[in-house]
């Protein structure tokens, strides 16, 4: 079932705050936001990385792909990226914009990567335009293909906040023990966002704050043999038909590091509220039982 993320914004934020009681408390000296971020792009293949110096957290070698008419196309630049300073509801940002495509791909993708230095925030969005003369079917638009996230310390004892379905959050360990005594490494999908890290160490969040046109999914996987963590962020269009001349966007995905999971979850809730502020509607009378 496809659920509009707009409809869940307030409930989602409330769930985030309620879940905080499940996370062990951290000392006040460990709190505070991260105020530095560095982004590098490779214009030849459109691979990018971002790092947060204050926490030694980073995501590396991130790339994108899109499924059109049942075929997966890795995306690469078809024009030189441009840079500009933009202002939006999240603040002032430096934007890198690139027109992406591939071989016989019948659509063009405008990929926007925004860096909010003062907030230690990276936001990305993709807009798909059908410039061909025929309708196309859109599948998964993978904004971030499986990419390594370094947490600045050994990750084996880490945990992940995930949503198995909208409004149903859970906290899962990177390594758990099966009933037969064997170990199982985390490999899960989450409805729209994930926060990973240890109780008192650095944390990393990847989460959609808008997704009016698709179902957002974030995947997280821990490789116990190499102590590596990977994420993937996907806008699922479920075969949506995009007519000739039509365009559609993925919504905005935010990436951020913080000093602990408490701050990371609170900041994600704040970003949701800023991107989709509450709306007032006329009072109605009804019965709920």
Buried (B, 14 or more C-beta within 10 A) or exposed (E): EEBEBBEBBBEBBEBBEEBBEEBEEBEEEEEEBBBEBEBEBEBEEBBBBBBBBBBEBBBBEBBBBBBBBEEEBBBBBBEEBEEEEEEBEBBEBBBBBBBBBBEEBBBBBBBBBBBBBEBBBBBBBBBBBBEBEEEBBBBBBBBBBBBBBBBBBEBEEBBBBBBEEBEEBEEBBBBEEEEEEEEEBBEBBBBBBBBBBBBBBBBBBBBBBBBEBBBBBBBBBBBBEEEBBBBBBBBBBEEBEBEEEBBBBBBBBBBBBBBBBBBBBBBBBBBBBEBBEEEEEEEEEEEEE
